[in-house]
Amino acid sequence: LLASRIVNEFDLPVIVISNQNQEEIIASMRAPAGYDFPKAILAISEITKGGGHAQAAGFSAKKDDSKIIHKRFEKILTQQKKTYSESKEKPN
């Protein structure tokens, strides 16, 4: 609910990550139309379990892999943001 409100207010993807337990994290993700979370999850599929659809997805992973996940998501979502921004600028 909170992530959806942030997406609606700022038109940006949101990833909320919390501790599942001492060794595992879970993530809930929401994005405006034009982003592709399954593609982002695919980039980390060897270290996560998860899925979803383009604008809503989630995953779980080992806490030790947090930095790798952050780095890969930052790269792919930056690329997707560029594509998303360019598509919004084109006239219909």
PyMOL commands that place a pseudoatom at each C-alpha (Angstrom):
pseudoatom trace, name=CA, resn=LEU, resi=1, chain=A, elem=C, hetatm=0, pos=[0.000, 0.000, 0.000]
pseudoatom trace, name=CA, resn=LEU, resi=2, chain=A, elem=C, hetatm=0, pos=[2.741, 2.466, 0.950]
pseudoatom trace, name=CA, resn=ALA, resi=3, chain=A, elem=C, hetatm=0, pos=[4.841, 1.586, -2.104]
pseudoatom trace, name=CA, resn=SER, resi=4, chain=A, elem=C, hetatm=0, pos=[1.843, 2.119, -4.403]
pseudoatom trace, name=CA, resn=ARG, resi=5, chain=A, elem=C, hetatm=0, pos=[1.213, 5.552, -2.908]
pseudoatom trace, name=CA, resn=ILE, resi=6, chain=A, elem=C, hetatm=0, pos=[4.841, 6.545, -3.461]
pseudoatom trace, name=CA, resn=VAL, resi=7, chain=A, elem=C, hetatm=0, pos=[4.707, 5.313, -7.075]
pseudoatom trace, name=CA, resn=ASN, resi=8, chain=A, elem=C, hetatm=0, pos=[1.522, 7.304, -7.696]
pseudoatom trace, name=CA, resn=GLU, resi=9, chain=A, elem=C, hetatm=0, pos=[2.921, 10.454, -6.072]
pseudoatom trace, name=CA, resn=PHE, resi=10, chain=A, elem=C, hetatm=0, pos=[6.415, 10.487, -7.613]
pseudoatom trace, name=CA, resn=ASP, resi=11, chain=A, elem=C, hetatm=0, pos=[6.037, 8.301, -10.751]
pseudoatom trace, name=CA, resn=LEU, resi=12, chain=A, elem=C, hetatm=0, pos=[9.126, 6.269, -9.803]
pseudoatom trace, name=CA, resn=PRO, resi=13, chain=A, elem=C, hetatm=0, pos=[9.692, 2.594, -8.956]
pseudoatom trace, name=CA, resn=VAL, resi=14, chain=A, elem=C, hetatm=0, pos=[9.754, 1.638, -5.278]
pseudoatom trace, name=CA, resn=ILE, resi=15, chain=A, elem=C, hetatm=0, pos=[11.475, -1.348, -3.693]
pseudoatom trace, name=CA, resn=VAL, resi=16, chain=A, elem=C, hetatm=0, pos=[10.777, -1.972, -0.009]
pseudoatom trace, name=CA, resn=ILE, resi=17, chain=A, elem=C, hetatm=0, pos=[13.201, -4.451, 1.559]
pseudoatom trace, name=CA, resn=SER, resi=18, chain=A, elem=C, hetatm=0, pos=[12.846, -5.856, 5.059]
pseudoatom trace, name=CA, resn=ASN, resi=19, chain=A, elem=C, hetatm=0, pos=[14.456, -8.530, 7.176]
pseudoatom trace, name=CA, resn=GLN, resi=20, chain=A, elem=C, hetatm=0, pos=[12.614, -11.833, 7.068]
pseudoatom trace, name=CA, resn=ASN, resi=21, chain=A, elem=C, hetatm=0, pos=[14.933, -13.251, 9.722]
pseudoatom trace, name=CA, resn=GLN, resi=22, chain=A, elem=C, hetatm=0, pos=[18.637, -13.080, 10.648]
pseudoatom trace, name=CA, resn=GLU, resi=23, chain=A, elem=C, hetatm=0, pos=[19.793, -14.479, 7.286]
pseudoatom trace, name=CA, resn=GLU, resi=24, chain=A, elem=C, hetatm=0, pos=[17.081, -13.553, 4.785]
pseudoatom trace, name=CA, resn=ILE, resi=25, chain=A, elem=C, hetatm=0, pos=[15.530, -10.416, 3.290]
pseudoatom trace, name=CA, resn=ILE, resi=26, chain=A, elem=C, hetatm=0, pos=[12.241, -10.013, 1.446]
pseudoatom trace, name=CA, resn=ALA, resi=27, chain=A, elem=C, hetatm=0, pos=[11.356, -7.319, -1.064]
pseudoatom trace, name=CA, resn=SER, resi=28, chain=A, elem=C, hetatm=0, pos=[8.107, -5.875, -2.349]
pseudoatom trace, name=CA, resn=MET, resi=29, chain=A, elem=C, hetatm=0, pos=[8.334, -3.838, -5.546]
pseudoatom trace, name=CA, resn=ARG, resi=30, chain=A, elem=C, hetatm=0, pos=[5.951, -1.485, -7.352]
pseudoatom trace, name=CA, resn=ALA, resi=31, chain=A, elem=C, hetatm=0, pos=[6.521, 0.659, -10.441]
pseudoatom trace, name=CA, resn=PRO, resi=32, chain=A, elem=C, hetatm=0, pos=[4.658, 2.870, -12.890]
pseudoatom trace, name=CA, resn=ALA, resi=33, chain=A, elem=C, hetatm=0, pos=[3.786, 1.443, -16.312]
pseudoatom trace, name=CA, resn=GLY, resi=34, chain=A, elem=C, hetatm=0, pos=[6.872, 1.221, -18.493]
pseudoatom trace, name=CA, resn=TYR, resi=35, chain=A, elem=C, hetatm=0, pos=[9.162, -0.535, -16.016]
pseudoatom trace, name=CA, resn=ASP, resi=36, chain=A, elem=C, hetatm=0, pos=[9.816, -4.291, -16.120]
pseudoatom trace, name=CA, resn=PHE, resi=37, chain=A, elem=C, hetatm=0, pos=[10.500, -5.864, -12.722]
pseudoatom trace, name=CA, resn=PRO, resi=38, chain=A, elem=C, hetatm=0, pos=[10.664, -9.464, -14.031]
pseudoatom trace, name=CA, resn=LYS, resi=39, chain=A, elem=C, hetatm=0, pos=[13.619, -8.416, -16.199]
pseudoatom trace, name=CA, resn=ALA, resi=40, chain=A, elem=C, hetatm=0, pos=[15.295, -6.922, -13.119]
pseudoatom trace, name=CA, resn=ILE, resi=41, chain=A, elem=C, hetatm=0, pos=[14.627, -10.057, -11.065]
pseudoatom trace, name=CA, resn=LEU, resi=42, chain=A, elem=C, hetatm=0, pos=[16.065, -12.170, -13.889]
pseudoatom trace, name=CA, resn=ALA, resi=43, chain=A, elem=C, hetatm=0, pos=[19.354, -10.262, -13.467]
pseudoatom trace, name=CA, resn=ILE, resi=44, chain=A, elem=C, hetatm=0, pos=[19.581, -11.602, -9.902]
pseudoatom trace, name=CA, resn=SER, resi=45, chain=A, elem=C, hetatm=0, pos=[17.824, -14.945, -10.355]
pseudoatom trace, name=CA, resn=GLU, resi=46, chain=A, elem=C, hetatm=0, pos=[20.844, -16.995, -9.284]
pseudoatom trace, name=CA, resn=ILE, resi=47, chain=A, elem=C, hetatm=0, pos=[20.690, -15.417, -5.804]
pseudoatom trace, name=CA, resn=THR, resi=48, chain=A, elem=C, hetatm=0, pos=[16.954, -14.782, -5.340]
pseudoatom trace, name=CA, resn=LYS, resi=49, chain=A, elem=C, hetatm=0, pos=[13.573, -16.478, -5.373]
pseudoatom trace, name=CA, resn=GLY, resi=50, chain=A, elem=C, hetatm=0, pos=[10.699, -14.413, -6.645]
pseudoatom trace, name=CA, resn=GLY, resi=51, chain=A, elem=C, hetatm=0, pos=[8.607, -13.138, -9.475]
pseudoatom trace, name=CA, resn=GLY, resi=52, chain=A, elem=C, hetatm=0, pos=[5.619, -11.066, -10.376]
pseudoatom trace, name=CA, resn=HIS, resi=53, chain=A, elem=C, hetatm=0, pos=[4.632, -8.863, -13.258]
pseudoatom trace, name=CA, resn=ALA, resi=54, chain=A, elem=C, hetatm=0, pos=[5.987, -5.666, -14.795]
pseudoatom trace, name=CA, resn=GLN, resi=55, chain=A, elem=C, hetatm=0, pos=[4.613, -3.240, -12.206]
pseudoatom trace, name=CA, resn=ALA, resi=56, chain=A, elem=C, hetatm=0, pos=[4.436, -5.440, -9.094]
pseudoatom trace, name=CA, resn=ALA, resi=57, chain=A, elem=C, hetatm=0, pos=[6.833, -8.131, -7.971]
pseudoatom trace, name=CA, resn=GLY, resi=58, chain=A, elem=C, hetatm=0, pos=[8.760, -9.455, -5.020]
pseudoatom trace, name=CA, resn=PHE, resi=59, chain=A, elem=C, hetatm=0, pos=[11.632, -11.673, -4.031]
pseudoatom trace, name=CA, resn=SER, resi=60, chain=A, elem=C, hetatm=0, pos=[13.513, -13.198, -1.136]
pseudoatom trace, name=CA, resn=ALA, resi=61, chain=A, elem=C, hetatm=0, pos=[17.286, -13.544, -0.847]
pseudoatom trace, name=CA, resn=LYS, resi=62, chain=A, elem=C, hetatm=0, pos=[20.123, -14.082, 1.572]
pseudoatom trace, name=CA, resn=LYS, resi=63, chain=A, elem=C, hetatm=0, pos=[20.980, -10.949, 3.516]
pseudoatom trace, name=CA, resn=ASP, resi=64, chain=A, elem=C, hetatm=0, pos=[24.644, -11.403, 2.544]
pseudoatom trace, name=CA, resn=ASP, resi=65, chain=A, elem=C, hetatm=0, pos=[23.693, -10.791, -1.117]
pseudoatom trace, name=CA, resn=SER, resi=66, chain=A, elem=C, hetatm=0, pos=[22.129, -7.368, -0.445]
pseudoatom trace, name=CA, resn=LYS, resi=67, chain=A, elem=C, hetatm=0, pos=[25.000, -5.356, -1.939]
pseudoatom trace, name=CA, resn=ILE, resi=68, chain=A, elem=C, hetatm=0, pos=[25.052, -7.423, -5.139]
pseudoatom trace, name=CA, resn=ILE, resi=69, chain=A, elem=C, hetatm=0, pos=[21.282, -7.062, -5.480]
pseudoatom trace, name=CA, resn=HIS, resi=70, chain=A, elem=C, hetatm=0, pos=[21.452, -3.313, -4.941]
pseudoatom trace, name=CA, resn=LYS, resi=71, chain=A, elem=C, hetatm=0, pos=[24.202, -2.868, -7.523]
pseudoatom trace, name=CA, resn=ARG, resi=72, chain=A, elem=C, hetatm=0, pos=[22.433, -4.931, -10.201]
pseudoatom trace, name=CA, resn=PHE, resi=73, chain=A, elem=C, hetatm=0, pos=[19.030, -3.345, -9.573]
pseudoatom trace, name=CA, resn=GLU, resi=74, chain=A, elem=C, hetatm=0, pos=[20.507, 0.128, -9.679]
pseudoatom trace, name=CA, resn=LYS, resi=75, chain=A, elem=C, hetatm=0, pos=[22.031, -0.604, -13.091]
pseudoatom trace, name=CA, resn=ILE, resi=76, chain=A, elem=C, hetatm=0, pos=[18.990, -2.188, -14.700]
pseudoatom trace, name=CA, resn=LEU, resi=77, chain=A, elem=C, hetatm=0, pos=[16.428, 0.226, -13.238]
pseudoatom trace, name=CA, resn=THR, resi=78, chain=A, elem=C, hetatm=0, pos=[18.554, 3.196, -14.341]
pseudoatom trace, name=CA, resn=GLN, resi=79, chain=A, elem=C, hetatm=0, pos=[18.462, 1.776, -17.875]
pseudoatom trace, name=CA, resn=GLN, resi=80, chain=A, elem=C, hetatm=0, pos=[14.715, 1.220, -17.619]
pseudoatom trace, name=CA, resn=LYS, resi=81, chain=A, elem=C, hetatm=0, pos=[14.203, 4.757, -16.280]
pseudoatom trace, name=CA, resn=LYS, resi=82, chain=A, elem=C, hetatm=0, pos=[15.966, 6.194, -19.321]
pseudoatom trace, name=CA, resn=THR, resi=83, chain=A, elem=C, hetatm=0, pos=[13.730, 4.172, -21.656]
pseudoatom trace, name=CA, resn=TYR, resi=84, chain=A, elem=C, hetatm=0, pos=[10.647, 5.090, -19.594]
pseudoatom trace, name=CA, resn=SER, resi=85, chain=A, elem=C, hetatm=0, pos=[11.516, 8.806, -19.610]
pseudoatom trace, name=CA, resn=GLU, resi=86, chain=A, elem=C, hetatm=0, pos=[12.166, 8.803, -23.352]
pseudoatom trace, name=CA, resn=SER, resi=87, chain=A, elem=C, hetatm=0, pos=[8.823, 7.108, -24.036]
pseudoatom trace, name=CA, resn=LYS, resi=88, chain=A, elem=C, hetatm=0, pos=[6.980, 9.720, -21.950]
pseudoatom trace, name=CA, resn=GLU, resi=89, chain=A, elem=C, hetatm=0, pos=[8.609, 12.541, -23.934]
pseudoatom trace, name=CA, resn=LYS, resi=90, chain=A, elem=C, hetatm=0, pos=[7.498, 11.207, -27.343]
pseudoatom trace, name=CA, resn=PRO, resi=91, chain=A, elem=C, hetatm=0, pos=[4.258, 12.736, -28.633]
pseudoatom trace, name=CA, resn=ASN, resi=92, chain=A, elem=C, hetatm=0, pos=[1.415, 10.303, -29.319]
for i in range(1, 92): cmd.bond("trace and resi %d" % i, "trace and resi %d" % (i + 1))
show_as sticks, trace
zoom trace
